[in-house]
Amino acid sequence: MSKEMLNALDQLEQEKGISKEFVIESLEAALVAAYKRHYGQAQNVAVEFDQKKGNIHIYSVKEVTEEVMDSQLEVSLADALKINAAYEIGDTIRFEVTPKDFGRIAAQTAKQVILQRVREAERSIIYNEFSQYENDIMSGIVERLDNRYIYVNLGKIEAVLSKQDQMPNEHYRPHDRIKVYVTKVENTSKGPQVFVSRSHPDLLKRLFEQEVPEVYDGTVEIVSIAREAGDRSKVAVKSNDSNVDPVGTCVGPKGQRVQAIVNELKGENMDIVEYSDEPAQFISNALNPAQVLDVIFDLKNPKACTVVVPDYQLSLAIGKKGQNARLAAKLTNHKIDIKPESEMGDFYAQIEAEEAAVQEVTEEVANEELVADELVAENLVENEIVEDQVAAVTEAIESQETNEEE
């Protein structure tokens, strides 16, 4: 070992960010194991790395005792005093036992330790770098495919795209450039593992942030997203500036902004609707492009409602295989039952009957409470009369006792 080793450690610290002291500690521990493996003795062995000259020394550490029971672990007080008169029982003395051929073993061990630390450092650097991109969007190139995953090259690491995270309308081929949403970054025993998605709803949100500056700076806010990846999505937006139209801003001039997102998602249809604090209005907007005549909420469950639409727009409101209604329900977080206008006569009568029944029950409860209040009032009056009578009797008794004493 020589100064070349020190230069290599300095270079490693500068280029890879690996602490020289950390590598030396690891190297010393590995050399102890190597000494034990080759010479069968390590329980009292210490390794010292000379950071000035780059040399390695092996020492046998022995305890000073009155009587030596094991010469490999102990040294007598008499022998210790020959070395230094200050030694006492219980002190430890280091004897250098560096083998002549240990330089070759040390070099091999050093190489293994350094390579291991370099791999660990590179893994740590990659993990720290890509963990910052979790829940964000990245561009990558499709590398290869197998039965479980599609492997996407993100630069320093290969991410995995599982089948459930793929879009059903897409066919991936090597060298295709795609944008992916980083769902999770894990630091495993085999190194960092990055999981990405093309079907996650937040991919849509990040794409809008890239294409629409007003979404990125918070002027327009995406409140909720309902997505069936590869087919159709609904996005609810609201404006934090009264002078900005949230829907028009996201659509862009001649639809350029939303069209760029549609192209990135290979033709996925996009409905952008305006969010409203009024649930009925929000549900009406969410069922776009269908016209909504009325929204009736369930008296027992405020998260359930019946939506009335014109007869000729019933199929449009429901959508193909119920998709429009399903996405609207997911977007608004309400259970939506869609009915045509022609069927609403009996339904309105039923609602009126339910409301009348509720009103009747409410009135009965109110009457019962009124009666209860009257009973309470009567009891209070009776209690006051009794208290007055008791007070009068008490006063009469006290008056009589006074007269008798006189």
C-alpha positions in Angstrom: 0.0 0.0 0.0 1.3 3.5 -0.7 0.3 7.1 -1.3 -1.5 5.9 -4.5 -4.2 4.5 -2.2 -4.5 7.9 -0.5 -4.8 9.7 -3.8 -7.4 7.2 -4.9 -9.4 7.8 -1.7 -9.2 11.6 -2.2 -10.4 11.3 -5.8 -13.2 9.0 -4.7 -14.3 11.6 -2.1 -14.3 14.4 -4.6 -16.0 12.6 -7.5 -18.5 10.3 -5.7 -18.9 12.2 -2.5 -17.8 9.1 -0.4 -16.2 10.1 2.9 -12.5 9.0 3.0 -12.8 8.3 6.8 -15.8 6.1 6.1 -14.0 4.1 3.5 -10.9 3.7 5.8 -13.1 2.5 8.7 -14.7 -0.1 6.4 -11.3 -1.1 5.1 -9.9 -1.6 8.5 -12.9 -3.8 9.5 -12.5 -5.8 6.2 -8.8 -6.3 6.8 -9.4 -7.8 10.3 -11.8 -10.3 8.7 -9.2 -11.0 5.9 -6.4 -11.5 8.5 -8.6 -14.0 10.4 -9.5 -15.8 7.2 -5.8 -16.2 6.2 -4.1 -16.5 9.5 -6.8 -17.9 11.8 -6.4 -15.1 14.4 -8.6 -12.0 14.8 -10.2 -11.9 18.2 -7.6 -9.5 19.6 -6.3 -8.0 16.3 -6.4 -4.3 15.5 -5.7 -2.8 12.0 -4.3 0.7 11.6 -4.2 2.6 8.3 -1.5 5.2 8.1 -3.3 8.2 6.5 0.0 10.0 5.8 2.0 7.2 4.1 -0.8 4.8 3.1 0.7 1.9 4.9 -1.3 -0.8 6.8 -0.2 -2.3 10.2 -1.6 -5.3 12.0 -1.4 -5.3 15.8 -2.0 -8.1 18.3 -3.6 -6.5 21.4 -2.7 -8.3 24.6 -3.7 -7.6 28.2 -1.2 -7.3 31.0 -1.7 -10.0 33.7 0.1 -11.4 36.7 0.0 -14.9 35.3 -0.4 -15.7 31.5 -3.1 -18.2 30.7 -3.2 -17.6 27.0 -0.1 -16.2 25.3 -2.1 -15.0 22.3 -4.3 -12.8 24.5 -2.2 -12.0 27.5 1.3 -10.8 28.4 2.9 -11.1 31.8 3.6 -8.0 33.9 7.3 -8.9 34.0 7.5 -8.8 30.2 5.4 -5.7 30.0 7.7 -3.9 32.4 10.7 -4.7 30.1 8.9 -2.7 27.4 7.8 0.2 29.5 8.1 0.5 33.3 4.8 2.4 33.4 2.6 -0.6 32.5 0.3 -2.0 35.2 -2.0 -5.1 35.4 -5.1 -4.5 33.2 -3.3 -2.4 30.6 -3.2 -3.4 27.0 -0.2 -3.6 24.8 -0.1 -3.7 21.0 2.5 -5.9 19.2 2.9 -5.5 15.5 2.2 -8.8 13.7 1.9 -7.6 10.1 2.8 -10.6 7.8 5.3 -10.0 5.0 2.9 -11.1 2.3 -0.1 -9.2 3.8 0.3 -6.3 1.2 -1.2 -8.5 -1.6 -4.2 -9.5 0.7 -4.7 -5.9 1.8 -4.7 -4.6 -1.8 -7.4 -7.2 -2.9 -9.4 -6.4 0.2 -9.1 -2.6 -0.4 -10.3 -3.1 -4.0 -13.4 -5.1 -2.9 -14.3 -2.6 -0.1 -13.9 0.4 -2.4 -16.0 -1.1 -5.2 -18.7 -2.0 -2.6 -18.7 1.5 -1.2 -18.8 3.0 -4.7 -21.9 0.9 -5.5 -23.6 1.8 -2.3 -22.8 5.5 -2.8 -24.1 5.5 -6.4 -27.3 3.8 -5.2 -27.7 6.3 -2.5 -27.2 9.2 -4.9 -29.7 7.8 -7.4 -32.2 7.2 -4.7 -31.9 10.7 -3.3 -32.2 12.1 -6.7 -35.2 10.2 -7.9 -37.1 10.3 -4.6 -37.5 14.0 -5.3 -39.4 13.2 -8.4 -42.0 11.0 -6.5 -45.5 12.2 -7.4 -44.1 14.1 -10.4 -43.8 13.6 -14.1 -40.7 12.6 -16.1 -39.8 11.8 -19.7 -38.3 8.4 -20.5 -37.5 6.0 -23.3 -39.0 2.5 -23.5 -36.0 0.1 -23.2 -37.5 -3.4 -23.2 -40.6 -5.4 -22.4 -41.4 -8.7 -20.7 -44.5 -10.4 -19.3 -44.7 -8.3 -16.2 -43.2 -4.9 -16.9 -42.2 -2.4 -19.4 -38.8 -0.9 -18.6 -38.4 2.8 -19.1 -35.0 4.5 -19.1 -35.1 7.7 -17.1 -31.4 8.4 -17.5 -29.5 7.1 -14.5 -32.1 4.4 -13.7 -34.5 2.0 -15.4 -38.1 2.4 -14.1 -40.8 -0.2 -14.3 -44.3 0.3 -15.7 -46.6 -2.5 -14.6 -49.6 -3.8 -16.6 -52.2 -2.0 -14.4 -50.3 1.2 -14.8 -50.3 1.0 -18.6 -53.0 2.6 -20.8 -55.1 0.0 -22.6 -55.1 2.0 -25.9 -51.3 2.2 -26.1 -48.8 -0.3 -27.6 -45.3 0.3 -26.3 -42.2 -0.4 -28.4 -38.5 0.0 -27.7 -37.2 3.5 -28.3 -40.6 5.1 -27.8 -40.4 8.3 -25.8 -43.2 8.7 -23.3 -44.1 10.8 -20.2 -44.7 8.9 -17.0 -45.9 9.7 -13.5 -43.5 8.5 -10.7 -45.7 6.8 -8.2 -43.1 5.3 -5.8 -39.4 5.2 -5.3 -38.0 2.4 -3.1 -34.5 1.8 -1.8 -34.2 -2.0 -2.0 -31.3 -4.4 -1.3 -30.7 -4.6 -5.0 -30.6 -0.8 -5.3 -33.2 2.0 -6.0 -36.4 0.9 -7.7 -38.7 3.4 -9.4 -42.3 2.6 -10.2 -44.1 4.7 -12.9 -47.6 5.0 -14.3 -49.4 6.1 -17.4 -52.9 5.5 -16.0 -52.7 7.5 -12.7 -55.1 10.5 -12.5 -52.4 12.7 -11.3 -50.5 12.2 -14.6 -53.3 14.3 -16.1 -52.8 17.0 -13.4 -49.1 17.2 -14.1 -49.7 17.5 -17.8 -52.1 20.4 -17.3 -49.4 22.1 -15.1 -47.0 21.7 -18.0 -49.3 23.0 -20.7 -51.3 25.6 -18.8 -49.2 28.3 -17.0 -52.3 29.4 -15.0 -52.6 25.9 -13.5 -48.9 25.8 -12.6 -49.0 29.2 -10.8 -52.3 28.4 -9.0 -54.5 31.0 -10.8 -56.6 28.1 -12.0 -57.0 25.1 -9.6 -57.7 21.5 -10.5 -60.2 20.4 -7.8 -60.8 16.8 -8.8 -60.1 14.3 -11.6 -62.1 11.3 -12.7 -60.2 9.2 -15.3 -60.7 6.0 -17.2 -57.2 5.8 -18.7 -57.0 5.7 -22.5 -60.7 6.4 -23.0 -62.1 9.4 -21.2 -61.5 11.8 -18.4 -63.3 14.6 -16.6 -61.5 17.4 -14.9 -63.1 19.9 -12.5 -61.4 23.3 -12.4 -62.0 26.6 -10.6 -60.5 30.0 -10.9 -58.9 31.9 -8.0 -59.2 35.1 -10.1 -62.6 36.4 -11.0 -61.2 37.7 -14.3 -60.0 34.3 -15.5 -62.3 31.7 -17.1 -61.0 28.4 -15.8 -62.5 26.2 -18.5 -61.4 28.5 -21.4 -57.9 28.8 -19.9 -57.4 25.1 -19.8 -58.8 24.5 -23.3 -56.6 27.3 -24.7 -56.9 29.1 -28.1 -58.6 26.9 -30.6 -58.2 24.1 -28.1 -54.4 24.0 -28.5 -53.6 23.4 -24.8 -56.0 20.5 -24.2 -55.2 19.0 -27.6 -51.5 18.8 -26.6 -52.6 16.7 -23.6 -54.9 14.6 -25.7 -52.1 13.9 -28.1 -49.8 12.9 -25.3 -52.4 10.4 -24.0 -53.0 9.0 -27.5 -56.5 10.4 -28.1 -58.0 10.1 -24.6 -61.2 12.2 -24.6 -61.2 15.1 -22.2 -64.2 16.9 -20.5 -63.2 20.1 -18.6 -66.0 21.3 -16.3 -66.2 24.2 -13.9 -66.3 23.4 -10.2 -69.1 25.0 -8.1 -69.5 25.1 -4.3 -73.2 24.3 -4.9 -73.4 20.5 -5.2 -76.4 20.7 -7.5 -74.7 23.0 -9.9 -71.4 21.0 -9.8 -73.3 17.8 -10.6 -75.0 19.5 -13.5 -71.7 20.7 -14.8 -70.1 17.2 -14.4 -72.7 15.6 -16.6 -71.7 17.8 -19.5 -72.5 17.6 -22.4 -76.0 16.5 -21.3 -78.5 19.1 -20.3 -79.8 18.8 -16.7 -83.3 20.0 -15.7 -83.2 19.3 -12.0 -81.1 17.7 -9.2 -83.0 16.2 -6.3 -81.0 15.1 -3.2 -82.0 12.1 -1.1 -83.4 13.3 2.3 -81.8 10.3 4.0 -78.4 10.4 2.2 -77.1 13.8 1.1 -74.4 12.1 -1.0 -77.1 10.5 -3.2 -79.2 12.4 -5.7 -81.5 11.9 -8.7 -80.8 13.9 -11.8 -83.6 14.8 -14.2 -82.8 15.2 -17.9 -84.9 15.6 -21.1 -86.0 12.3 -22.5 -84.0 12.8 -25.7 -80.8 13.4 -23.7 -81.0 10.4 -21.4 -78.6 8.2 -23.4 -76.2 11.2 -23.7 -76.3 11.8 -19.9 -75.7 8.1 -19.1 -73.0 7.8 -21.8 -71.6 4.7 -23.5 -71.9 1.8 -21.1 -72.7 4.3 -18.3 -69.3 6.0 -18.6 -70.5 9.6 -18.5 -72.6 9.1 -15.3 -69.9 6.9 -13.8 -67.2 9.6 -14.3 -69.5 12.4 -13.1 -70.2 10.4 -9.9 -66.5 9.9 -9.3 -65.7 13.5 -10.0 -68.4 14.9 -7.6 -68.2 12.1 -5.0 -72.0 11.6 -5.2 -74.1 8.7 -6.1 -76.1 9.8 -9.2 -79.3 8.2 -10.5 -80.4 9.7 -13.8 -84.1 9.7 -14.8 -85.9 11.1 -17.9 -88.4 13.9 -17.5 -91.3 11.8 -18.5 -90.9 9.5 -15.5 -90.8 12.3 -13.0 -94.5 12.7 -12.3 -94.8 9.7 -10.0 -91.3 10.4 -8.6 -92.2 14.0 -7.7 -95.4 12.7 -6.0 -93.4 10.2 -4.1 -90.9 12.9 -3.0 -93.8 15.1 -1.9 -95.3 12.2 0.1 -92.0 11.6 1.8 -91.6 15.3 2.6 -95.1 15.4 4.0 -94.4 12.3 6.1 -91.2 13.9 7.4 -93.1 17.1 8.1 -95.8 15.2 9.9 -93.2 13.4 12.0 -91.5 16.7 12.7 -94.7 18.3 13.8 -95.5 15.3 16.1 -92.1 15.6 17.7 -92.6 19.4 18.1 -96.0 18.7 19.8 -94.5 16.1 22.1 -91.8 18.6 23.0 -94.4 21.3 23.7 -96.4 18.9 25.9 -93.3 18.0 27.7 -92.4 21.6 28.3 -95.9 22.3 29.7 -95.6 19.3 32.1 -92.3 20.6 33.2 -93.8 24.1 33.8 -96.7 22.5 35.8 -94.3 20.6 37.9 -92.3 23.7 38.6 -95.5 25.5 39.7 -96.5 22.6 42.0 -93.0 22.5 43.5 -93.2 26.2 44.2 -96.6 25.7 46.0 -95.2 22.9 48.1 -92.1 24.9 49.0 -94.3 27.8 50.1 -96.5 25.4 52.2 -93.4 23.9 53.8 -92.0 27.4 54.5 -95.3 28.5 56.1 -95.4 25.4 58.4 -91.8 25.9 59.4 -92.5 29.5 60.2 -95.5 28.6 62.4 -93.5 26.0 64.3 -90.7 28.4 65.0 -93.3 31.0 66.2 -94.9 28.6 68.6 -91.6 27.5 70.0 -90.7 31.2 70.7 -94.0 31.8 72.5 -93.5 28.7 74.7 -90.0 29.9 75.7 -91.4 33.3 76.7 
